[in-house]
Amino acid sequence: MKGGARRFPLRGYRAPARRAWLALCLGLLAQAASAQVITKADYASPTTRYAHGVLGDAVEWGALRLTLADGRRLTMTLPEHLVFEDIAPRLADLDGDGAPEVITVEANLTKGARLAIYGSEGRITATPHIGQRNRWLAPIGAADMDGDGTIELAYIDRPHLAKTLRLWRYHKGRLTEIATALDLTNHKIGWDHIPGGIRHCATGPEIITANGDWSRIMSTRMSSAGLTSRPVADYTGPDSLTAALACP
């Protein structure tokens, strides 16, 4: 009985201690994870090693600079055969964990552009390069286009040539192409901006672009049948694409 009398009180003390220790560990892990959250992203290290000039000048970017929630700043420098051929990096929570990833456009000096996703540890994944120098893509945005709980990323592949909308699903750190649509565009050579984007209305997310000859503004939706596009207004300039992001 004496041995039992000593053991039972000890068990009573150990359980709260274990719970307190577990709570402390979980709290420290949550704090560490929160410190890794990206709060800002921009490009750095301007370079002229890839003189494509699709965005209006011959200057691209050699590095991605991230600011974290704990105030740290990280700089990720590309190798000499790559540049960021882009206007600005975009923050979006692609995996649903409450913290954003970074969407960029990388260009290879001989293989052209690709969409690349970054986190605080570096590049997570990327689409294939288009395959030829001086071939570019114009990002549109990211959203759960089909309501399945995963995020899709949209861009126009070669907006001045192929004019092809491509939709890629992001899942478990990988990108998988799931749909395409032809005769759509969102950029003209020399523009330093990309009008249009994704609007979220009562019927679900819609991709807003122009049609291939820049005569109409198009809304494209994802369904079980794939991508379906319809005209919603006349195109009268880049401002009309921006205006079309408002829900009717």
HELIX and SHEET records of a PDB file:
HELIX    1   1 LYS A    2  ALA A   35  1                                  34    
HELIX    2   2 PRO A  238  ALA A  243  1                                   6    
SHEET    1   A 3 ILE A  38  THR A  47  0                                        
SHEET    2   A 3 GLU A  60  LEU A  68 -1                                        
SHEET    3   A 3 ARG A  73  THR A  77 -1                                        
SHEET    1   B 3 LEU A  82  PHE A  84  0                                        
SHEET    2   B 3 GLU A 101  ASN A 108 -1                                        
SHEET    3   B 3 ARG A  90  ALA A  92 -1                                        
SHEET    1   C 4 LEU A  82  PHE A  84  0                                        
SHEET    2   C 4 GLU A 101  ASN A 108 -1                                        
SHEET    3   C 4 GLY A 112  GLY A 119 -1                                        
SHEET    4   C 4 GLY A 122  ALA A 126 -1                                        
SHEET    1   D 4 LEU A 137  ALA A 143  0                                        
SHEET    2   D 4 ILE A 151  ASP A 157 -1                                        
SHEET    3   D 4 THR A 164  HIS A 171 -1                                        
SHEET    4   D 4 ARG A 174  LEU A 182 -1                                        
SHEET    1   E 3 LEU A 184  THR A 185  0                                        
SHEET    2   E 3 GLY A 204  ASN A 211 -1                                        
SHEET    3   E 3 GLY A 197  CYS A 201 -1                                        
SHEET    1   F 4 LEU A 184  THR A 185  0                                        
SHEET    2   F 4 GLY A 204  ASN A 211 -1                                        
SHEET    3   F 4 ARG A 216  SER A 223 -1                                        
SHEET    4   F 4 GLY A 226  ASP A 234 -1                                        
END                                                                             
